[in-house]
Amino acid sequence: MEIRVLRYFLAIAREENMTRAAERLHISQPSLSKEIKKLEEELDHELFIRTNKNMLLNDEGKIEVTFCRKRSVARNVIQQ
């Protein structure tokens, strides 16, 4: 799992919306959607509850957010 994809995942979790997350990340919405779909396939489970307007974390997604944030903190400590 690439750091870039983790950033994408966290942006969607924060924004709760694919379009807003794509705008924040300065990438196209279809590209972001593809990356998240690949991540979900890699992890073998969905991470979001998708509605017409929002993407909300499901239970697996909430666990993954915790993991990503810990990984991000560890990476920052190592870089210092």
C-alpha atoms as one frame of an Amber mdcrd trajectory, in Angstrom:
protein
   0.000   0.000   0.000   1.523   3.283  -1.115   1.665   6.400   1.078  -0.036
   8.333  -1.727  -3.049   6.017  -1.628  -3.215   6.302   2.160  -3.345  10.086
   1.757  -6.188   9.676  -0.731  -8.089   7.409   1.643  -7.656   9.814   4.575
  -8.787  12.762   2.441 -12.026  11.003   1.532 -12.560   9.984   5.149 -12.061
  13.613   6.219 -14.199  15.187   3.479 -16.826  12.431   3.389 -17.176  13.230
  -0.299 -15.190  11.939  -3.282 -15.449  15.142  -5.346 -14.327  17.440  -2.517
 -11.463  15.086  -1.646 -10.338  15.042  -5.289 -10.393  18.832  -5.402  -8.371
  19.046  -2.177  -5.841  16.550  -3.555  -5.696  18.256  -6.974  -6.509  15.075
  -8.889  -9.492  14.053 -10.995 -12.433  12.394  -9.309 -12.332   9.331 -11.614
  -8.630   8.806 -10.802  -9.314   9.027  -7.090 -12.237   6.641  -7.411 -10.052
   4.087  -9.231  -7.329   4.292  -6.586  -9.810   3.738  -3.750 -11.415   0.831
  -5.582  -7.958  -0.751  -6.031  -7.228  -0.202  -2.320 -10.489  -1.882  -1.348
  -9.665  -4.815  -3.640  -6.170  -5.064  -2.150  -7.602  -5.127   1.383 -10.435
  -7.424   0.273 -13.166  -5.296   1.861 -15.022  -2.047   1.307 -14.035   0.935
   3.441 -16.996   3.246   2.889 -20.757   3.328   2.962 -21.580   5.086  -0.292
 -24.659   7.273  -0.653 -25.650   9.639  -3.460 -23.854  12.556  -1.790 -21.497
  11.138   0.826 -18.942   8.470   1.538 -19.006   7.501   5.191 -16.532   5.153
   6.815 -17.862   1.714   7.618 -16.421  -0.316  10.515 -13.532  -1.625   8.392
 -12.825   1.913   7.194 -12.679   3.224  10.757 -10.117   0.560  11.649  -8.097
   1.443   8.558  -8.139   5.182   9.422  -6.659   4.387  12.836  -3.961   2.255
  11.176  -3.157   4.963   8.595  -2.864   7.684  11.203  -0.514   5.574  13.336
   1.559   4.809  10.260   1.698   8.503   9.375   2.870   9.457  12.880   5.528
   6.734  12.801   6.756   7.928   9.396   7.047  11.503  10.666   9.038  10.388
  13.726  11.424   8.357  11.551  11.976  11.308   9.195  12.943  13.616  12.057
